[in-house]
């Protein structure tokens, strides 16, 4: 028993020395190829076996003949182990190079495609992660292109919408200055109208910039949805009368919501103004609400005749307007973008869908805690 323990001790000491030397070599070549690392690891295993055997032999536990036999066996094992390590290392290195070449497509704005052929579990997992990242980057590039297109449209439309009232103001001010205005009070009223339109556009741009910058500070409080909608309907009633549109709010219940009253009033005001302007005379704009599992749903239904299906995903985009709405008084195409921004700031969602005779805008807000 004591002899076996001594043999184990000497074998361990010899192998430990080989292991320490191997660890030092691995530390020195830590920036080199994986194939070289595998060769060193295989060499350390064989060297440790030989060192342990040699230590046992030096302690007189092995005869010279036995030492030669063991040495021959270890030498053959070393050849096979090193050859196997080199082949494995070259295969893994080749797979790594193929993966590196495939990953370079990210820098060129392309999509990642995993190299063909088998791979280790780690490289396969890395390939899957790169494919997922590639898909996310593709989505991000699509969003960026859509956003850039939206910005260009916004600048073009804002420039157009600003040029029209500014040209009118200039013409009317010159007429007043030259004393050729036939009806100065009418000119002044028209100038006031144009100034209010410009002020509304600037206000919308400022609100949208706050939303995009994440600087929209909310002051939520517990409010009855019935009172919120009632105030919005009262504010939109003059515009509805002017357009000959009937406002209906009988389907609104007094459900409590935890929202910023001022910002949500703007949401409802924008939705109602948009619905009134798109609804023909003698049409109806209806407001309703319901309590569902996902929250409180507030809907505004108009009689616009519907929105083309291909345009529905863009309705809430910044600066987007339908082809029939690109001239005043349609506005700058910011109202619905502001609606979505404010609703999402309340952790809600804003959607639109077609219904018979028109379309329905739905705002889903979290229900207030009981």
MARZADO-186396 format. One record per residue (C-alpha): residue number from 1; residue in three letters; y negated, z, x. Coordinates in nm, 2 decimals. Each point is the difference from the previous one (the first is absolute). Layout:
% MARZADO-186396
REC   pos   code    north       up     east
REC   NUM    ala        Y        Z        X
...
END
This chain:
% MARZADO-186396
REC   pos   code    north       up     east
REC     1    unk     0.00     0.00     0.00
REC     2    unk    -0.24     0.10     0.28
REC     3    unk     0.08    -0.33     0.18
REC     4    unk    -0.08    -0.20    -0.31
REC     5    unk    -0.34     0.17    -0.03
REC     6    unk    -0.08    -0.07     0.36
REC     7    unk     0.09    -0.36    -0.04
REC     8    unk    -0.22    -0.03    -0.30
REC     9    unk    -0.29     0.17     0.19
REC    10    unk     0.02    -0.22     0.30
REC    11    unk     0.03    -0.31    -0.22
REC    12    unk    -0.30     0.11    -0.20
REC    13    unk    -0.21     0.06     0.31
REC    14    unk     0.09    -0.34     0.15
REC    15    unk    -0.08    -0.17    -0.33
REC    16    unk    -0.32     0.20    -0.05
REC    17    unk    -0.13    -0.12     0.34
REC    18    unk     0.07    -0.36    -0.10
REC    19    unk    -0.16     0.05    -0.34
REC    20    unk    -0.32     0.14     0.16
REC    21    unk    -0.02    -0.29     0.24
REC    22    unk     0.05    -0.24    -0.29
REC    23    unk    -0.27     0.17    -0.20
REC    24    unk    -0.24    -0.04     0.29
REC    25    unk     0.08    -0.37     0.02
REC    26    unk    -0.05    -0.04    -0.37
REC    27    unk    -0.34     0.17     0.03
REC    28    unk    -0.10    -0.24     0.28
REC    29    unk     0.11    -0.31    -0.20
REC    30    unk    -0.12     0.12    -0.34
REC    31    unk    -0.23    -0.31    -0.03
REC    32    unk     0.27    -0.25     0.09
REC    33    unk     0.23    -0.20    -0.23
REC    34    unk     0.26     0.15    -0.23
REC    35    unk     0.28    -0.19     0.18
REC    36    unk    -0.08     0.19     0.32
REC    37    unk    -0.01     0.33    -0.18
REC    38    unk     0.35    -0.07    -0.15
REC    39    unk     0.13    -0.09     0.35
REC    40    unk    -0.13     0.33     0.14
REC    41    unk     0.15     0.20    -0.28
REC    42    unk     0.34    -0.16     0.05
REC    43    unk    -0.03     0.06     0.38
REC    44    unk    -0.09     0.36    -0.06
REC    45    unk     0.31     0.05    -0.21
REC    46    unk     0.23    -0.15     0.27
REC    47    unk    -0.18     0.18     0.28
REC    48    unk     0.02     0.33    -0.18
REC    49    unk     0.37    -0.05    -0.04
REC    50    unk     0.05    -0.09     0.37
REC    51    unk    -0.23     0.28     0.12
REC    52    unk     0.19     0.26    -0.21
REC    53    unk     0.33    -0.14     0.14
REC    54    unk    -0.13     0.01     0.36
REC    55    unk    -0.12     0.36    -0.05
REC    56    unk     0.34     0.11    -0.13
REC    57    unk     0.17    -0.18     0.30
REC    58    unk    -0.23     0.17     0.25
REC    59    unk     0.10     0.34    -0.16
REC    60    unk     0.36    -0.09     0.10
REC    61    unk     0.12    -0.04    -0.36
REC    62    unk     0.10    -0.37     0.06
REC    63    unk     0.21    -0.15     0.28
REC    64    unk    -0.12    -0.30     0.20
REC    65    unk     0.24    -0.23    -0.19
REC    66    unk    -0.12     0.13    -0.34
REC    67    unk    -0.36    -0.05     0.11
REC    68    unk     0.07    -0.37     0.09
REC    69    unk     0.17    -0.06    -0.34
REC    70    unk    -0.29     0.16    -0.19
REC    71    unk    -0.25    -0.19     0.21
REC    72    unk     0.17    -0.33    -0.08
REC    73    unk     0.00     0.08    -0.37
REC    74    unk    -0.37     0.10     0.00
REC    75    unk    -0.09    -0.32     0.19
REC    76    unk     0.17    -0.22    -0.25
REC    77    unk    -0.16     0.20    -0.28
REC    78    unk    -0.34    -0.05     0.17
REC    79    unk     0.05    -0.38     0.01
REC    80    unk     0.09    -0.02    -0.36
REC    81    unk    -0.28     0.25    -0.11
REC    82    unk    -0.27    -0.18     0.20
REC    83    unk     0.11    -0.34    -0.13
REC    84    unk     0.00     0.13    -0.36
REC    85    unk    -0.34     0.16     0.05
REC    86    unk    -0.15    -0.32     0.14
REC    87    unk     0.13    -0.21    -0.28
REC    88    unk    -0.12     0.24    -0.26
REC    89    unk    -0.34     0.04     0.17
REC    90    unk    -0.05    -0.38     0.02
REC    91    unk     0.09    -0.04    -0.37
REC    92    unk    -0.23     0.28    -0.12
REC    93    unk    -0.28    -0.14     0.23
REC    94    unk     0.05    -0.35    -0.15
REC    95    unk    -0.03     0.14    -0.35
REC    96    unk    -0.31     0.20     0.10
REC    97    unk    -0.16    -0.31     0.14
REC    98    unk     0.08    -0.20    -0.31
REC    99    unk    -0.15     0.28    -0.21
REC   100    unk    -0.31     0.01     0.22
REC   101    unk    -0.05    -0.38    -0.04
REC   102    unk     0.04     0.03    -0.38
REC   103    unk    -0.25     0.29    -0.01
REC   104    unk    -0.27    -0.21     0.18
REC   105    unk    -0.04    -0.19    -0.33
REC   106    unk    -0.21     0.29    -0.12
REC   107    unk    -0.27    -0.08     0.26
REC   108    unk    -0.01    -0.36    -0.12
REC   109    unk    -0.04     0.10    -0.37
REC   110    unk     0.35    -0.11    -0.09
REC   111    unk     0.29     0.18    -0.17
REC   112    unk     0.28     0.18     0.19
REC   113    unk     0.35    -0.13    -0.03
REC   114    unk     0.29     0.20     0.15
REC   115    unk     0.19    -0.18     0.28
REC   116    unk     0.34    -0.14    -0.10
REC   117    unk     0.32     0.17     0.12
REC   118    unk     0.13     0.36     0.02
REC   119    unk    -0.21     0.28     0.14
REC   120    unk     0.04     0.37     0.06
REC   121    unk    -0.08     0.24    -0.28
REC   122    unk    -0.33     0.10     0.16
REC   123    unk    -0.11    -0.36     0.05
REC   124    unk     0.10    -0.09    -0.35
REC   125    unk    -0.20     0.29    -0.14
REC   126    unk    -0.30    -0.11     0.21
REC   127    unk     0.04    -0.35    -0.14
REC   128    unk     0.00     0.13    -0.35
REC   129    unk    -0.31     0.20     0.06
REC   130    unk    -0.17    -0.30     0.16
REC   131    unk     0.09    -0.21    -0.31
REC   132    unk    -0.15     0.26    -0.23
REC   133    unk    -0.31     0.02     0.21
REC   134    unk    -0.03    -0.38     0.00
REC   135    unk     0.02     0.00    -0.38
REC   136    unk    -0.27     0.26    -0.02
REC   137    unk    -0.22    -0.19     0.24
REC   138    unk     0.05    -0.32    -0.20
REC   139    unk    -0.12     0.19    -0.31
REC   140    unk    -0.29     0.14     0.19
REC   141    unk    -0.10    -0.35     0.12
REC   142    unk     0.02    -0.13    -0.35
REC   143    unk    -0.22     0.28    -0.13
REC   144    unk    -0.25    -0.06     0.28
REC   145    unk    -0.02    -0.37    -0.08
REC   146    unk    -0.04     0.08    -0.37
REC   147    unk    -0.27     0.25     0.09
REC   148    unk    -0.18    -0.24     0.22
REC   149    unk     0.01    -0.27    -0.26
REC   150    unk    -0.13     0.25    -0.25
REC   151    unk    -0.29     0.09     0.23
REC   152    unk    -0.09    -0.36     0.05
REC   153    unk     0.00    -0.05    -0.38
REC   154    unk    -0.21     0.31    -0.05
REC   155    unk    -0.26    -0.10     0.26
REC   156    unk    -0.02    -0.35    -0.16
REC   157    unk    -0.03     0.13    -0.36
REC   158    unk    -0.24     0.28     0.09
REC   159    unk    -0.22    -0.25     0.19
REC   160    unk     0.00    -0.23    -0.31
REC   161    unk    -0.06     0.28    -0.25
REC   162    unk    -0.28     0.15     0.22
REC   163    unk    -0.17    -0.34     0.05
REC   164    unk    -0.03    -0.07    -0.37
REC   165    unk    -0.20     0.31    -0.11
REC   166    unk    -0.20     0.00     0.32
REC   167    unk    -0.11    -0.36    -0.06
REC   168    unk    -0.10     0.09    -0.35
REC   169    unk    -0.19     0.30     0.11
REC   170    unk    -0.18    -0.21     0.26
REC   171    unk    -0.09    -0.26    -0.25
REC   172    unk    -0.13     0.25    -0.26
REC   173    unk    -0.19     0.20     0.26
REC   174    unk    -0.17    -0.32     0.13
REC   175    unk    -0.09    -0.10    -0.36
REC   176    unk    -0.15     0.34    -0.06
REC   177    unk    -0.18     0.00     0.33
REC   178    unk    -0.15    -0.35    -0.07
REC   179    unk    -0.09     0.10    -0.35
REC   180    unk     0.20    -0.29    -0.16
REC   181    unk     0.24     0.22    -0.19
REC   182    unk    -0.03    -0.08    -0.37
REC   183    unk     0.14     0.34    -0.11
REC   184    unk    -0.04     0.26     0.28
REC   185    unk     0.17     0.29    -0.20
REC   186    unk     0.31    -0.22    -0.05
REC   187    unk     0.00    -0.09     0.37
REC   188    unk    -0.02     0.37     0.08
REC   189    unk     0.29     0.09    -0.23
REC   190    unk     0.21    -0.28     0.15
REC   191    unk    -0.08     0.12     0.35
REC   192    unk     0.10     0.35    -0.10
REC   193    unk     0.33    -0.14    -0.13
REC   194    unk     0.07    -0.18     0.33
REC   195    unk    -0.09     0.31     0.20
REC   196    unk     0.24     0.21    -0.20
REC   197    unk     0.28    -0.26     0.06
REC   198    unk    -0.07     0.01     0.37
REC   199    unk     0.00     0.38    -0.01
REC   200    unk     0.34     0.00    -0.18
REC   201    unk     0.15    -0.24     0.26
REC   202    unk    -0.13     0.22     0.29
REC   203    unk     0.14     0.31    -0.17
REC   204    unk     0.34    -0.16    -0.04
REC   205    unk     0.00    -0.11     0.37
REC   206    unk    -0.09     0.36     0.10
REC   207    unk     0.27     0.15    -0.22
REC   208    unk     0.26    -0.24     0.13
REC   209    unk    -0.10     0.07     0.36
REC   210    unk     0.05     0.37    -0.06
REC   211    unk     0.35    -0.06    -0.15
REC   212    unk     0.11    -0.22     0.29
REC   213    unk    -0.14     0.24     0.25
REC   214    unk     0.19     0.29    -0.16
REC   215    unk    -0.33     0.18    -0.06
REC   216    unk     0.03     0.03    -0.38
REC   217    unk    -0.03     0.37    -0.06
REC   218    unk     0.14     0.11    -0.33
REC   219    unk    -0.09     0.31    -0.20
REC   220    unk     0.29     0.03    -0.25
REC   221    unk    -0.03     0.21    -0.31
REC   222    unk     0.20     0.05    -0.31
REC   223    unk    -0.13    -0.25    -0.26
REC   224    unk     0.12    -0.11    -0.34
REC   225    unk     0.10    -0.37     0.01
REC   226    unk    -0.14    -0.03    -0.36
REC   227    unk    -0.35     0.11     0.11
REC   228    unk     0.01    -0.22     0.31
REC   229    unk     0.09    -0.31    -0.20
REC   230    unk    -0.25     0.09    -0.27
REC   231    unk    -0.29     0.01     0.25
REC   232    unk     0.11    -0.33     0.16
REC   233    unk     0.02    -0.17    -0.34
REC   234    unk    -0.35     0.12    -0.09
REC   235    unk    -0.13    -0.14     0.33
REC   236    unk     0.16    -0.34    -0.06
REC   237    unk    -0.09    -0.03    -0.36
REC   238    unk    -0.34    -0.18     0.05
REC   239    unk     0.17    -0.27     0.21
REC   240    unk     0.27    -0.04    -0.26
REC   241    unk    -0.26    -0.04    -0.27
REC   242    unk    -0.18    -0.26     0.21
REC   243    unk     0.32    -0.20     0.04
REC   244    unk     0.12     0.05    -0.35
REC   245    unk     0.31     0.19     0.11
REC   246    unk     0.15     0.29    -0.19
REC   247    unk     0.10     0.32     0.20
REC   248    unk     0.30     0.19    -0.13
REC   249    unk     0.10     0.34     0.14
REC   250    unk     0.22     0.15    -0.27
REC   251    unk     0.31     0.01     0.22
REC   252    unk    -0.14     0.26     0.24
REC   253    unk     0.14     0.35    -0.01
REC   254    unk    -0.16     0.31     0.14
REC   255    unk     0.23     0.03     0.30
REC   256    unk    -0.15     0.21     0.29
REC   257    unk    -0.03    -0.17     0.34
REC   258    unk    -0.11     0.13     0.34
REC   259    unk    -0.25    -0.26     0.12
REC   260    unk    -0.34    -0.05     0.13
REC   261    unk    -0.20    -0.06    -0.32
REC   262    unk    -0.27    -0.22     0.16
REC   263    unk     0.24    -0.23     0.18
REC   264    unk     0.24    -0.03    -0.29
REC   265    unk    -0.29    -0.09    -0.23
REC   266    unk    -0.08    -0.28     0.24
REC   267    unk     0.36    -0.12    -0.02
REC   268    unk    -0.01    -0.01    -0.38
REC   269    unk    -0.34    -0.16     0.01
REC   270    unk     0.11    -0.27     0.23
REC   271    unk     0.31    -0.07    -0.21
REC   272    unk    -0.19    -0.01    -0.32
REC   273    unk    -0.28    -0.22     0.14
REC   274    unk     0.26    -0.24     0.14
REC   275    unk     0.19    -0.01    -0.33
REC   276    unk    -0.31    -0.05    -0.21
REC   277    unk    -0.12    -0.29     0.21
REC   278    unk     0.33    -0.17    -0.01
REC   279    unk     0.05     0.04    -0.38
REC   280    unk    -0.15    -0.26    -0.23
REC   281    unk    -0.23     0.10    -0.28
REC   282    unk     0.16     0.16    -0.30
REC   283    unk     0.28     0.12     0.23
REC   284    unk     0.12     0.35     0.06
REC   285    unk     0.03     0.22     0.30
REC   286    unk     0.24     0.29    -0.06
REC   287    unk     0.04     0.32     0.21
REC   288    unk     0.31     0.22    -0.04
REC   289    unk     0.19     0.27     0.19
REC   290    unk     0.34     0.15     0.02
REC   291    unk     0.18     0.27     0.18
REC   292    unk     0.31    -0.11     0.20
REC   293    unk     0.23     0.15     0.26
REC   294    unk    -0.20    -0.17     0.28
REC   295    unk    -0.33     0.13    -0.12
REC   296    unk    -0.28    -0.08    -0.25
REC   297    unk    -0.03    -0.37    -0.07
REC   298    unk    -0.35    -0.13    -0.11
REC   299    unk    -0.01    -0.37    -0.10
REC   300    unk    -0.28    -0.24    -0.08
REC   301    unk     0.11    -0.31    -0.20
REC   302    unk    -0.23    -0.30    -0.04
REC   303    unk     0.02    -0.34    -0.17
REC   304    unk    -0.06    -0.23     0.30
REC   305    unk     0.29    -0.22    -0.07
REC   306    unk     0.20     0.12     0.30
REC   307    unk    -0.01    -0.05     0.38
REC   308    unk     0.21    -0.26     0.18
REC   309    unk     0.32     0.16     0.13
REC   310    unk    -0.08    -0.12     0.36
REC   311    unk    -0.33     0.18    -0.02
REC   312    unk     0.12     0.34    -0.12
REC   313    unk     0.09     0.14     0.35
REC   314    unk    -0.36    -0.08     0.11
REC   315    unk    -0.20     0.15    -0.29
REC   316    unk    -0.08     0.32     0.19
REC   317    unk    -0.07    -0.17     0.33
REC   318    unk    -0.35     0.05     0.15
REC   319    unk    -0.23    -0.29    -0.10
REC   320    unk     0.26    -0.19    -0.20
REC   321    unk    -0.11    -0.15    -0.33
REC   322    unk     0.17    -0.26    -0.23
REC   323    unk    -0.12    -0.35     0.03
REC   324    unk    -0.18     0.03    -0.33
REC   325    unk    -0.19     0.31     0.12
REC   326    unk    -0.18    -0.11     0.32
REC   327    unk    -0.35    -0.01    -0.13
REC   328    unk    -0.22     0.29    -0.13
REC   329    unk     0.02     0.21    -0.21
REC   330    unk     0.36     0.04     0.11
REC   331    unk    -0.11     0.21     0.30
REC   332    unk     0.11     0.00     0.35
REC   333    unk     0.37     0.05    -0.06
REC   334    unk    -0.01     0.36     0.11
REC   335    unk     0.04     0.20    -0.32
REC   336    unk     0.38    -0.01    -0.02
REC   337    unk     0.04     0.06     0.38
REC   338    unk    -0.21     0.31    -0.05
REC   339    unk     0.22     0.10    -0.30
REC   340    unk     0.31    -0.02     0.22
REC   341    unk    -0.16     0.19     0.29
REC   342    unk    -0.11     0.29    -0.22
REC   343    unk     0.33     0.02    -0.19
REC   344    unk     0.20     0.00     0.32
REC   345    unk    -0.23     0.27     0.14
REC   346    unk     0.12     0.21    -0.30
REC   347    unk     0.36    -0.07     0.10
REC   348    unk     0.04    -0.24    -0.29
REC   349    unk     0.07    -0.37    -0.05
REC   350    unk    -0.19    -0.29    -0.17
REC   351    unk     0.19    -0.30    -0.13
REC   352    unk    -0.06    -0.30    -0.23
REC   353    unk     0.23    -0.21    -0.22
REC   354    unk    -0.03    -0.26    -0.26
REC   355    unk     0.05     0.08    -0.37
REC   356    unk    -0.03    -0.23    -0.31
REC   357    unk    -0.36    -0.12    -0.02
REC   358    unk    -0.12     0.16     0.32
REC   359    unk     0.08     0.24     0.28
REC   360    unk     0.05     0.38     0.03
REC   361    unk    -0.13     0.20     0.29
REC   362    unk     0.19     0.33     0.05
REC   363    unk    -0.11     0.30     0.20
REC   364    unk     0.27     0.26     0.07
REC   365    unk    -0.14     0.35     0.10
REC   366    unk     0.19     0.32     0.09
REC   367    unk     0.01     0.23    -0.30
REC   368    unk    -0.20     0.33     0.04
REC   369    unk     0.21     0.31     0.06
REC   370    unk     0.07     0.20    -0.31
END
